[in-house]
Amino acid sequence: MPIVAQSTETTDWVSRYADEVVAEWERRAQESKSATDVLTVASGLSPSGPIHLGNLREVMTPHLVADELRRRGHTVRHVLSWDDYDRFRKVPHGVAGVDDSWAEHVGKPLTSVPAPKGSPHPNWAEHFKAAMAAALAELGVTYEGISQTAQYTSGVYRAQVLHAVRNRAEIDAVLGQYRTRKPAKAPRQQKPVDDAELAAAEGSGAAGEEDSSGGSVGYFPYKPYCGRCEKDLTTVTAYDDDSTELTYACTACGFTETVRLAEFDRGKLVWKVDWPMRWAYERVVFEPSGVDHTSPGSSFQVGGEIVSAIFGGRQPIGPMYAFVGISGMAKMSSSKGGVPTPADALKIMEPQLLRWLYARRRPNQAFKIAFDQEIQRLYDEWDRLAAKVAQSAAGAGEGDAKAVLPADAAAYARAVGTAAGELPRTPRPLPYRTLASVADITAGHADQALRILGDFDPRQPLTSLDEVRPRFDRAEAWINTQVPAEQRTVVRDEPDAQLLASLDDADREALRLLLDGLDAHWSLDGLTALVYGVPKQLAGLAADAKPTAELKAAQRTFFALLYRLLVGRDTGPRLPTLLLAVGADRVRKLLGA
């Protein structure tokens, strides 16, 4: 059954935008006899390189709004324009199978650039589209993908191209208003996500492109790709409006050609005309925009005037979306290699968690995606929310301190499923930090991992790792790919005889109390109570004694001793998990029993 978000009662941002989209759609229906029953939202991505987690906001924002509208019973079309007919601007660094020789393809359409060496895909664009499409499928994002290469080269936009060229003087006048203005500051955003901010709004990468290909003919909103070298380093030198005869010259290879634009499909409208043309063609009601496209005088603002004045359409409503940060990594863009992509994130976290990160924050709020230790805290927060939602569903009242807030419940519902139903989930979602510790300690030995996790809860023993998958696999991938080797846990093979010999009577008594209680406390909860309880016993305190500064200090000292004896350093995985992983017999050996 679909997960139903409380759209009429929540104040979450998705519901508010859905309300605005319906209102705008109804206004358009009243004003136009050609209105349709299908409500269109849109995204645009350029496969110019790895499509990173900032670009994902371009898709997730309209996806979440579209899904809310579907929950309400509307027929929604989510158009995802693959801007694969954009020019290849520069060679991204750090992409496997790519070297400096790709620089010879700068200026060509992305679909005319060879794929990286070893790729099974026919060209550059398809190579990077494939990884994103697979990630979107795993995230439960449904959309209608439109290749702009196919649209332009098949002549779908031919009428729109000819219309724009006929009205080039009017387009030039609109653009001229901004060329003569003093550049305005971009809209102020909230404070970026420290030094790990990510410019999420690269869009097609065309925001800064030239808005004309005209030479002696003056302003010209269409740019041909060269018939010899395929590059867009061309200048239109002559055009006849009656015959649509167009002559261009290529500055890259010197080739000159005369064609009839009414029959020519090897080129595209410049970005500031192309985007509003598509708004009108697809009847887009909602589309978010990145920072580079929404600052004053940029393509979104100019496009709003061009779409109405030239194409008889309307600018979509939609927010400007903010930065997405990556914990511990520098500011990124998709023109550089080594940036985390949605596929990278889905290797270490479940789709529900990644969806939640985008659903719980308004588009204009920056947030971070953790690839470091912070992922454990995020998972803890997610699991607490899941428990509160379950408790609320079981009948917790609004006055209950643990009752989930409506907006939080809505974000949770949008994360775990769509209007079509729930996403596949882990049957027994044990704590991520516990699974990561087990994966760290067992180093790929599935039988050992099952033994340890089987002792996690003796009342409901685990019988197969499938019960904790895919979360366990994600935690294992995080350990293997994101945790530095020096931070990995290696249990000692032999006791530290020198350290054991140096212990004072208090330390020896602490170890004795721990060892004596192992069998009776052999579960995660039991061992937790035991390791925290030993310092209490030594201090003559009751097991339920409230912690004091002195007690906390004693516990930290005891924990450090255990870590040194078990793994040879002062810190490590949570001690109860570590003890379960090491096993009672080996613990006794290493602690000098």
Secondary structure as GFF3:
##gff-version 3
##sequence-region A 1 593
A	DSSP	alpha_helix	13	31	.	.	.	ID=ss1
A	DSSP	beta_strand	39	45	.	.	.	ID=ss2
A	DSSP	alpha_helix	56	71	.	.	.	ID=ss3
A	DSSP	beta_strand	76	82	.	.	.	ID=ss4
A	DSSP	three_ten_helix	100	105	.	.	.	ID=ss5
A	DSSP	three_ten_helix	110	112	.	.	.	ID=ss6
A	DSSP	alpha_helix	124	138	.	.	.	ID=ss7
A	DSSP	beta_strand	144	147	.	.	.	ID=ss8
A	DSSP	alpha_helix	148	153	.	.	.	ID=ss9
A	DSSP	alpha_helix	158	166	.	.	.	ID=ss10
A	DSSP	alpha_helix	168	179	.	.	.	ID=ss11
A	DSSP	three_ten_helix	194	196	.	.	.	ID=ss12
A	DSSP	beta_strand	222	224	.	.	.	ID=ss13
A	DSSP	beta_strand	234	239	.	.	.	ID=ss14
A	DSSP	beta_strand	245	250	.	.	.	ID=ss15
A	DSSP	beta_strand	256	260	.	.	.	ID=ss16
A	DSSP	three_ten_helix	261	263	.	.	.	ID=ss17
A	DSSP	beta_strand	267	269	.	.	.	ID=ss18
A	DSSP	alpha_helix	271	282	.	.	.	ID=ss19
A	DSSP	beta_strand	284	286	.	.	.	ID=ss20
A	DSSP	alpha_helix	291	294	.	.	.	ID=ss21
A	DSSP	alpha_helix	299	309	.	.	.	ID=ss22
A	DSSP	beta_strand	324	326	.	.	.	ID=ss23
A	DSSP	alpha_helix	342	348	.	.	.	ID=ss24
A	DSSP	alpha_helix	351	359	.	.	.	ID=ss25
A	DSSP	beta_strand	367	369	.	.	.	ID=ss26
A	DSSP	alpha_helix	374	393	.	.	.	ID=ss27
A	DSSP	alpha_helix	406	416	.	.	.	ID=ss28
A	DSSP	beta_strand	417	418	.	.	.	ID=ss29
A	DSSP	beta_strand	421	422	.	.	.	ID=ss30
A	DSSP	alpha_helix	432	442	.	.	.	ID=ss31
A	DSSP	alpha_helix	446	454	.	.	.	ID=ss32
A	DSSP	three_ten_helix	465	468	.	.	.	ID=ss33
A	DSSP	alpha_helix	471	482	.	.	.	ID=ss34
A	DSSP	three_ten_helix	485	487	.	.	.	ID=ss35
A	DSSP	alpha_helix	497	502	.	.	.	ID=ss36
A	DSSP	alpha_helix	505	517	.	.	.	ID=ss37
A	DSSP	three_ten_helix	519	521	.	.	.	ID=ss38
A	DSSP	alpha_helix	524	538	.	.	.	ID=ss39
A	DSSP	alpha_helix	549	567	.	.	.	ID=ss40
A	DSSP	alpha_helix	575	582	.	.	.	ID=ss41
A	DSSP	alpha_helix	584	590	.	.	.	ID=ss42
###
